[in-house]
Amino acid sequence: WKRVDEGLVASGAAKSNAIYDALGAQTNALKHHRLWSKPDGSEVACVATFGDDCVGHPGVVHGGVTSLLFDNTLGWANALSITKGGDPSQHDTVKQFGMT
């Protein structure tokens, strides 16, 4: 397993991304977010810790934020599987479908 979120952010692939930009950099609502991938991109895992700005009720993460996190993680899983673990921002198929 390798950590891939740092590379995605550094490459610009995560620019204007809801997880890294709106919830992370702009509001700090998402306190901790890490994306991991097997080297060949065949599996992806996400670990996240939510802040108080992500709650629907005290102590409960808002369902919209939960679905956003699942959607985002599955999108990166798709991009990483297409690129076999490489940088999605450099892959023609990923660029063609606007996945970055």
N, C-alpha and C positions, 0 to 999 in steps of 0.2 A: 504494500500500500504506500502511496505517496500523497502528500498534501498538494492539492491543485488550486485552491482558491487564491493563494498569493500570486501564482503565475497568471491566472485569469485576470486579476485586477491589474497587475503590472503591464500585461499586454494590451490593456484597453478593452478586452472582451467583455468586461463587466460594467463598462461605462453606461450610465443611465439605467442600470439594472436595479430593480426595486429592492432586492435584498442588500446589495452592497452600497447603493446610493441612497434611496429614500429611507430605508429602515436603519441603515448602518451609518454612513458618513454624515447624513443630514440631521438625523434625530437621535441617534444612538439608542433607539428602541430595541434593537437587536444587540445585546451585549456581547455575545460570542457566537461566531459562525465559522465553521471549518468544513471544507469539502475535501474528501479523500477519494482516491481512485486507485484501482489496481493498475499497474504499469501499462497494461494493454487496453485499458478503458472498459473492460468487461463488467466491472462492478463499481458503483459509486456509493459513498456513505456521507451523510451530513450530520453534524453535531451542532446544536444551537442552544443558546440560553437567551430567554426573552426578558426585556425590561418592563417596567410598569406601563410604558406607552403601548404595549401590545395586548393589554387585558381587555376582555369584554366585561367580565365581572371580577371582583377582587380574587386574585390567585388563579384565574382561568384565562388562558390565552384565547384571544378572539379567533373565531373560526375562519374568518377571512385571512388572517395572518398565517394560520396553520395551512390553509389551502395554498396560499402564496408560496410558502416554504416548500411544500410538496411539489408544486408546479415548477418552481425554480430548480430544485434538485433534479427532478426528472428531465428537465430541459438540458441541464449540464450533463446528465448521464447520457442522453441521446447524442449530444455534441461530442462528448469524449469517446463514445463507442464508435461514431463515424470516423473520428480521427485516430482511433486505436490508442488513445491516451495522450495524443499530441496536443498542440496548442490549437484550440478550435478557431481562433481568430485568423489562422493562417490556412484554413482548409476551404477550397472552392465551394464544396457542397454547403458548408455551414454559412459561408458568405452569401451564396445564392438564395438561400431561404431566410436570410436575415436573422439567423439565430444568435448573432453576437451584437 
